[in-house]
Amino acid sequence: MRLLRADGLLRLLKQSRMDNSRDAVMTEFATIDVLVIDDFALEPMSRDESRDVYQLFVERNARLSTIVTSNRDTAEWIAAFDEALLAQSAVDRFKNNAFDLVVDGESYRSRLKPSIEKLQPPPSAPVKKVAVHPRTKPARRR
């Protein structure tokens, strides 16, 4: 299994084109049992990036598991590609063998946000810090 944000995946593929390792990198991504691509189609893709995604979707289609998370509906992904026909083909292949799981509602991040009510009151007196010599090692906890 491999989890990558879409921008990281595209960056790795771009680097591989520059150092002539693209075929090896594409083979690696095309053969991973489960590939998770997070935050897909948030930004427009270049021509090369569009072709890379198309090739990746074609290679993995109906053979291996691919999980794609996005804040956009799959119909909106087409606008992120450089070429509409390539985009339609890639998205169609992906959707044909996919389960759509739409999470609706409030973002989970708002539940993680710290709030003043949950914080402890400030100390009534200054906290005293123990000076540690830079060359001494701190005591280990058991």
MDAnalysis code that builds the backbone (N, CA, C; Angstrom):
import MDAnalysis as mda
import numpy as np

u = mda.Universe.empty(426, n_residues=142, atom_resindex=np.repeat(np.arange(142), 3), trajectory=True)
u.add_TopologyAttr("name", ["N", "CA", "C"] * 142)
u.add_TopologyAttr("resid", np.arange(1, 143))
u.add_TopologyAttr("resname", ["MET", "ARG", "LEU", "LEU", "ARG", "ALA", "ASP", "GLY", "LEU", "LEU", "ARG", "LEU", "LEU", "LYS", "GLN", "SER", "ARG", "MET", "ASP", "ASN", "SER", "ARG", "ASP", "ALA", "VAL", "MET", "THR", "GLU", "PHE", "ALA", "THR", "ILE", "ASP", "VAL", "LEU", "VAL", "ILE", "ASP", "ASP", "PHE", "ALA", "LEU", "GLU", "PRO", "MET", "SER", "ARG", "ASP", "GLU", "SER", "ARG", "ASP", "VAL", "TYR", "GLN", "LEU", "PHE", "VAL", "GLU", "ARG", "ASN", "ALA", "ARG", "LEU", "SER", "THR", "ILE", "VAL", "THR", "SER", "ASN", "ARG", "ASP", "THR", "ALA", "GLU", "TRP", "ILE", "ALA", "ALA", "PHE", "ASP", "GLU", "ALA", "LEU", "LEU", "ALA", "GLN", "SER", "ALA", "VAL", "ASP", "ARG", "PHE", "LYS", "ASN", "ASN", "ALA", "PHE", "ASP", "LEU", "VAL", "VAL", "ASP", "GLY", "GLU", "SER", "TYR", "ARG", "SER", "ARG", "LEU", "LYS", "PRO", "SER", "ILE", "GLU", "LYS", "LEU", "GLN", "PRO", "PRO", "PRO", "SER", "ALA", "PRO", "VAL", "LYS", "LYS", "VAL", "ALA", "VAL", "HIS", "PRO", "ARG", "THR", "LYS", "PRO", "ALA", "ARG", "ARG", "ARG"])
u.atoms.positions = np.array([
    [0.843, -1.174, 0.000],
    [0.000, 0.000, 0.000],
    [0.890, 1.240, 0.000],
    [0.437, 2.244, -0.707],
    [1.180, 3.514, -0.753],
    [0.174, 4.657, -0.722],
    [0.403, 5.620, 0.137],
    [-0.453, 6.793, 0.268],
    [0.349, 8.021, -0.131],
    [-0.187, 8.776, -1.086],
    [0.465, 10.005, -1.552],
    [-0.578, 11.076, -1.784],
    [-0.214, 12.307, -1.480],
    [-1.066, 13.412, -1.935],
    [-0.853, 13.538, -3.429],
    [-1.859, 13.981, -4.122],
    [-1.787, 14.082, -5.582],
    [-0.616, 14.955, -6.025],
    [-0.393, 16.080, -5.353],
    [0.714, 16.945, -5.759],
    [2.057, 16.253, -5.566],
    [2.194, 15.440, -4.528],
    [3.420, 14.682, -4.315],
    [3.630, 13.625, -5.381],
    [2.558, 12.936, -5.763],
    [2.630, 11.939, -6.829],
    [3.059, 12.588, -8.137],
    [2.443, 13.707, -8.475],
    [2.779, 14.405, -9.721],
    [4.215, 14.932, -9.684],
    [4.671, 15.364, -8.517],
    [6.050, 15.848, -8.376],
    [7.042, 14.704, -8.603],
    [6.745, 13.529, -8.027],
    [7.620, 12.363, -8.226],
    [7.675, 11.955, -9.691],
    [6.539, 11.991, -10.372],
    [6.515, 11.628, -11.786],
    [7.269, 12.656, -12.632],
    [7.162, 13.927, -12.260],
    [7.895, 14.969, -12.988],
    [9.404, 14.780, -12.810],
    [9.828, 14.511, -11.581],
    [11.250, 14.258, -11.324],
    [11.732, 13.053, -12.125],
    [10.889, 12.031, -12.204],
    [11.298, 10.815, -12.918],
    [11.472, 11.076, -14.416],
    [10.702, 12.013, -14.962],
    [10.907, 12.379, -16.374],
    [12.255, 13.059, -16.545],
    [12.646, 13.856, -15.563],
    [13.908, 14.591, -15.652],
    [15.128, 13.686, -15.513],
    [15.033, 12.646, -14.682],
    [16.205, 11.777, -14.487],
    [16.088, 10.444, -15.247],
    [15.164, 10.397, -16.196],
    [14.978, 9.230, -17.069],
    [14.634, 7.940, -16.320],
    [13.920, 8.075, -15.201],
    [13.478, 6.884, -14.468],
    [11.955, 6.744, -14.513],
    [11.315, 7.460, -15.439],
    [9.850, 7.490, -15.488],
    [9.234, 6.111, -15.644],
    [9.783, 5.292, -16.528],
    [9.206, 3.966, -16.744],
    [9.250, 3.139, -15.460],
    [10.348, 3.195, -14.743],
    [10.467, 2.434, -13.497],
    [9.507, 2.959, -12.437],
    [9.404, 4.273, -12.321],
    [8.510, 4.873, -11.334],
    [7.052, 4.581, -11.691],
    [6.709, 4.697, -12.958],
    [5.337, 4.409, -13.384],
    [5.002, 2.935, -13.159],
    [5.951, 2.056, -13.408],
    [5.736, 0.625, -13.164],
    [5.509, 0.375, -11.679],
    [6.278, 1.061, -10.849],
    [6.098, 0.920, -9.399],
    [4.683, 1.323, -8.987],
    [4.228, 2.490, -9.445],
    [2.887, 2.961, -9.073],
    [1.791, 2.112, -9.712],
    [2.061, 1.554, -10.860],
    [1.060, 0.750, -11.561],
    [0.933, -0.659, -10.990],
    [1.874, -1.051, -10.122],
    [1.840, -2.415, -9.598],
    [1.643, -2.499, -8.091],
    [1.524, -1.377, -7.407],
    [1.253, -1.382, -5.966],
    [-0.157, -1.928, -5.755],
    [-0.320, -2.829, -4.787],
    [-1.629, -3.448, -4.553],
    [-2.720, -2.418, -4.275],
    [-2.436, -1.480, -3.383],
    [-3.406, -0.431, -3.047],
    [-2.687, 0.909, -3.133],
    [-3.167, 1.758, -4.019],
    [-2.615, 3.101, -4.166],
    [-3.674, 4.098, -3.716],
    [-3.315, 4.935, -2.750],
    [-4.230, 5.952, -2.238],
    [-3.695, 7.313, -2.675],
    [-4.521, 8.037, -3.433],
    [-4.158, 9.378, -3.908],
    [-5.078, 10.361, -3.198],
    [-4.497, 11.202, -2.374],
    [-5.257, 12.147, -1.557],
    [-5.271, 13.524, -2.210],
    [-6.363, 14.249, -2.024],
    [-6.514, 15.625, -2.523],
    [-6.356, 15.723, -4.037],
    [-7.010, 14.844, -4.754],
    [-6.905, 14.824, -6.211],
    [-7.723, 15.944, -6.831],
    [-7.216, 16.504, -7.909],
    [-7.892, 17.513, -8.742],
    [-8.162, 18.828, -8.017],
    [-7.309, 19.175, -7.086],
    [-7.466, 20.470, -6.423],
    [-6.931, 21.600, -7.291],
    [-5.929, 21.286, -8.108],
    [-5.311, 22.285, -8.980],
    [-5.268, 21.750, -10.404],
    [-5.235, 22.645, -11.390],
    [-5.123, 22.190, -12.780],
    [-3.806, 21.450, -13.011],
    [-3.859, 20.451, -13.897],
    [-2.668, 19.669, -14.223],
    [-2.103, 20.116, -15.567],
    [-0.797, 20.004, -15.695],
    [-0.136, 20.309, -16.963],
    [-0.411, 19.174, -17.946],
    [0.060, 19.339, -19.156],
    [-0.120, 18.313, -20.184],
    [0.536, 16.996, -19.765],
    [1.786, 17.070, -19.285],
    [2.494, 15.866, -18.846],
    [1.814, 15.222, -17.646],
    [1.391, 16.037, -16.694],
    [0.710, 15.503, -15.515],
    [-0.591, 14.818, -15.899],
    [-1.336, 15.417, -16.818],
    [-2.589, 14.817, -17.291],
    [-2.334, 13.465, -17.935],
    [-1.303, 13.386, -18.734],
    [-0.968, 12.112, -19.386],
    [-0.517, 11.068, -18.367],
    [0.243, 11.499, -17.358],
    [0.675, 10.578, -16.317],
    [-0.521, 9.991, -15.562],
    [-1.447, 10.845, -15.183],
    [-2.630, 10.372, -14.460],
    [-3.460, 9.443, -15.342],
    [-3.632, 9.816, -16.597],
    [-4.363, 8.956, -17.530],
    [-3.698, 7.581, -17.603],
    [-2.388, 7.559, -17.806],
    [-1.679, 6.283, -17.917],
    [-1.798, 5.474, -16.632],
    [-1.693, 6.125, -15.503],
    [-1.805, 5.437, -14.225],
    [-3.195, 4.817, -14.055],
    [-4.233, 5.579, -14.382],
    [-5.605, 5.059, -14.282],
    [-5.812, 3.889, -15.244],
    [-5.278, 3.986, -16.445],
    [-5.420, 2.907, -17.436],
    [-4.691, 1.656, -16.954],
    [-3.464, 1.817, -16.470],
    [-2.676, 0.667, -16.019],
    [-3.307, -0.042, -14.827],
    [-3.922, 0.699, -13.934],
    [-4.490, 0.121, -12.713],
    [-5.934, -0.322, -12.891],
    [-6.583, 0.105, -13.965],
    [-8.007, -0.141, -14.186],
    [-8.365, -1.626, -14.083],
    [-9.278, -1.944, -13.176],
    [-9.847, -3.281, -12.988],
    [-8.814, -4.337, -12.600],
    [-7.613, -3.926, -12.235],
    [-6.580, -4.892, -11.837],
    [-6.178, -4.722, -10.375],
    [-6.037, -3.478, -9.948],
    [-5.545, -3.180, -8.613],
    [-6.436, -2.128, -7.957],
    [-6.360, -2.039, -6.650],
    [-7.202, -1.090, -5.916],
    [-6.589, 0.301, -5.904],
    [-7.409, 1.269, -6.265],
    [-6.993, 2.667, -6.250],
    [-8.047, 3.448, -5.484],
    [-7.614, 4.152, -4.473],
    [-8.513, 4.983, -3.673],
    [-8.119, 6.428, -3.930],
    [-9.098, 7.222, -4.331],
    [-8.841, 8.631, -4.618],
    [-9.750, 9.466, -3.729],
    [-9.154, 10.378, -2.987],
    [-9.951, 11.307, -2.201],
    [-9.880, 12.668, -2.868],
    [-10.992, 13.377, -2.810],
    [-11.046, 14.693, -3.446],
    [-12.143, 15.518, -2.804],
    [-11.963, 16.808, -2.806],
    [-13.025, 17.704, -2.366],
    [-13.953, 18.047, -3.519],
    [-13.682, 17.482, -4.676],
    [-14.497, 17.734, -5.864],
    [-15.208, 16.454, -6.289],
    [-16.356, 16.627, -6.900],
    [-17.080, 15.521, -7.505],
    [-16.284, 15.029, -8.712],
    [-16.426, 13.748, -9.062],
    [-15.675, 13.218, -10.200],
    [-15.991, 13.966, -11.500],
    [-17.185, 14.513, -11.629],
    [-17.522, 15.289, -12.824],
    [-16.668, 16.552, -12.929],
    [-16.223, 17.055, -11.796],
    [-15.389, 18.262, -11.784],
    [-13.915, 17.962, -12.069],
    [-13.513, 16.694, -11.995],
    [-12.115, 16.332, -12.237],
    [-11.686, 16.660, -13.655],
    [-12.605, 16.564, -14.580],
    [-12.283, 16.765, -16.000],
    [-11.659, 18.140, -16.231],
    [-12.145, 19.141, -15.514],
    [-11.614, 20.497, -15.673],
    [-10.170, 20.611, -15.200],
    [-9.710, 19.714, -14.351],
    [-8.337, 19.771, -13.842],
    [-7.326, 19.246, -14.860],
    [-7.790, 18.439, -15.825],
    [-6.902, 17.887, -16.847],
    [-6.625, 18.923, -17.927],
    [-5.508, 18.733, -18.617],
    [-5.125, 19.636, -19.695],
    [-5.930, 19.364, -20.966],
    [-6.262, 18.103, -21.215],
    [-7.005, 17.715, -22.422],
    [-8.324, 17.078, -22.019],
    [-9.426, 17.596, -22.525],
    [-10.752, 17.122, -22.141],
    [-10.998, 15.660, -22.529],
    [-10.564, 15.259, -23.712],
    [-10.792, 13.886, -24.161],
    [-10.018, 12.891, -23.295],
    [-8.779, 13.210, -22.998],
    [-7.964, 12.376, -22.118],
    [-8.599, 12.312, -20.728],
    [-9.062, 13.442, -20.264],
    [-9.703, 13.515, -18.952],
    [-10.954, 12.656, -18.900],
    [-11.792, 12.780, -19.920],
    [-13.041, 12.016, -19.953],
    [-12.761, 10.519, -19.935],
    [-11.770, 10.100, -20.698],
    [-11.407, 8.688, -20.756],
    [-10.864, 8.196, -19.410],
    [-9.998, 8.973, -18.783],
    [-9.416, 8.579, -17.493],
    [-10.489, 8.503, -16.414],
    [-11.306, 9.529, -16.326],
    [-12.344, 9.577, -15.297],
    [-13.384, 8.484, -15.533],
    [-13.744, 8.255, -16.783],
    [-14.710, 7.211, -17.117],
    [-14.193, 5.833, -16.697],
    [-12.930, 5.546, -16.987],
    [-12.340, 4.267, -16.579],
    [-12.349, 4.125, -15.068],
    [-11.989, 5.207, -14.390],
    [-11.935, 5.159, -12.935],
    [-13.335, 4.939, -12.352],
    [-14.308, 5.708, -12.809],
    [-15.667, 5.625, -12.261],
    [-16.348, 4.301, -12.577],
    [-16.012, 3.692, -13.709],
    [-16.664, 2.464, -14.137],
    [-16.480, 1.328, -13.130],
    [-15.348, 1.294, -12.450],
    [-15.061, 0.224, -11.498],
    [-14.953, 0.733, -10.064],
    [-15.574, 1.862, -9.771],
    [-15.395, 2.491, -8.461],
    [-16.679, 2.517, -7.649],
    [-16.487, 2.608, -6.365],
    [-17.571, 2.878, -5.436],
    [-17.437, 4.337, -5.030],
    [-18.518, 5.075, -5.083],
    [-18.497, 6.471, -4.636],
    [-18.907, 6.516, -3.167],
    [-18.069, 7.110, -2.372],
    [-18.379, 7.321, -0.967],
    [-18.337, 8.824, -0.746],
    [-19.501, 9.407, -0.573],
    [-19.588, 10.851, -0.394],
    [-19.785, 11.135, 1.084],
    [-18.857, 11.876, 1.633],
    [-18.946, 12.263, 3.032],
    [-19.497, 13.678, 3.064],
    [-20.661, 13.801, 3.640],
    [-21.333, 15.090, 3.680],
    [-21.384, 15.578, 5.120],
    [-21.272, 16.853, 5.303],
    [-21.380, 17.408, 6.644],
    [-20.162, 18.204, 7.031],
    [-20.080, 18.433, 8.327],
    [-19.013, 19.259, 8.868],
    [-17.663, 18.549, 8.764],
    [-16.630, 19.303, 8.504],
    [-15.280, 18.769, 8.414],
    [-14.839, 18.229, 9.768],
    [-14.113, 17.132, 9.766],
    [-13.599, 16.569, 11.016],
    [-12.563, 17.492, 11.642],
    [-11.936, 18.350, 10.848],
    [-10.886, 19.226, 11.367],
    [-11.420, 20.202, 12.412],
    [-12.692, 20.606, 12.268],
    [-13.246, 21.542, 13.249],
    [-13.347, 20.900, 14.629],
    [-13.475, 19.567, 14.689],
    [-13.525, 18.876, 15.979],
    [-12.149, 18.822, 16.637],
    [-11.085, 18.934, 15.850],
    [-9.731, 18.867, 16.379],
    [-9.198, 20.232, 16.813],
    [-9.899, 21.276, 16.416],
    [-9.455, 22.635, 16.719],
    [-9.501, 22.877, 18.231],
    [-8.421, 23.400, 18.798],
    [-8.438, 23.657, 20.245],
    [-9.432, 24.767, 20.577],
    [-10.049, 24.629, 21.727],
    [-10.976, 25.674, 22.156],
    [-10.581, 26.149, 23.545],
    [-10.966, 27.350, 23.868],
    [-10.608, 27.949, 25.155],
    [-11.249, 27.182, 26.304],
    [-12.457, 26.674, 26.106],
    [-13.156, 25.958, 27.172],
    [-12.393, 24.707, 27.600],
    [-11.701, 24.059, 26.673],
    [-11.001, 22.820, 26.976],
    [-9.631, 23.052, 27.601],
    [-9.114, 24.267, 27.499],
    [-7.783, 24.562, 28.029],
    [-7.844, 24.754, 29.542],
    [-6.775, 24.388, 30.206],
    [-6.673, 24.578, 31.650],
    [-6.439, 26.068, 31.923],
    [-6.861, 26.530, 33.097],
    [-6.602, 27.942, 33.421],
    [-5.102, 28.179, 33.561],
    [-4.648, 29.403, 33.319],
    [-3.216, 29.691, 33.432],
    [-2.747, 29.501, 34.876],
    [-1.477, 29.144, 35.061],
    [-0.972, 28.963, 36.427],
    [-1.012, 30.277, 37.196],
    [-1.220, 30.170, 38.508],
    [-1.307, 31.382, 39.330],
    [0.064, 31.981, 39.630],
    [1.107, 31.140, 39.545],
    [2.469, 31.621, 39.781],
    [3.344, 31.164, 38.617],
    [4.456, 31.875, 38.379],
    [5.342, 31.462, 37.288],
    [5.862, 30.043, 37.508],
    [5.986, 29.305, 36.426],
    [6.500, 27.941, 36.481],
    [8.016, 28.009, 36.509],
    [8.616, 27.309, 37.481],
    [10.067, 27.322, 37.614],
    [10.652, 26.216, 36.745],
    [11.638, 26.578, 35.957],
    [12.325, 25.609, 35.119],
    [13.658, 25.267, 35.756],
    [14.005, 24.009, 35.668],
    [15.280, 23.556, 36.202],
    [16.334, 23.726, 35.117],
    [17.409, 24.391, 35.463],
    [18.496, 24.599, 34.502],
    [19.233, 23.286, 34.287],
    [19.487, 22.970, 33.040],
    [20.201, 21.744, 32.685],
    [21.447, 22.153, 31.924],
    [22.572, 21.592, 32.350],
    [23.825, 21.871, 31.663],
    [23.746, 21.245, 30.273],
    [24.209, 21.943, 29.213],
    [24.060, 21.416, 27.857],
    [24.747, 20.087, 27.607],
    [25.752, 19.746, 28.412],
    [26.474, 18.488, 28.181],
    [25.930, 17.320, 28.998],
    [25.029, 17.581, 29.889],
    [24.463, 16.481, 30.671],
    [23.220, 15.956, 29.968],
    [23.064, 14.662, 30.068],
    [21.917, 14.033, 29.445],
    [20.738, 14.057, 30.410],
    [19.540, 14.303, 29.902],
    [18.370, 14.303, 30.782],
    [18.109, 12.892, 31.303],
    [17.551, 12.800, 32.485],
    [17.250, 11.517, 33.087],
    [16.159, 10.809, 32.270],
    [16.309, 9.501, 32.148],
    [15.318, 8.717, 31.404],
    [14.118, 8.407, 32.280],
    [12.976, 8.409, 31.669],
    [11.751, 8.032, 32.365],
    [11.526, 6.544, 32.191],
    [10.955, 5.942, 33.201],
    [10.669, 4.500, 33.113],
    [9.203, 4.262, 33.017],
])
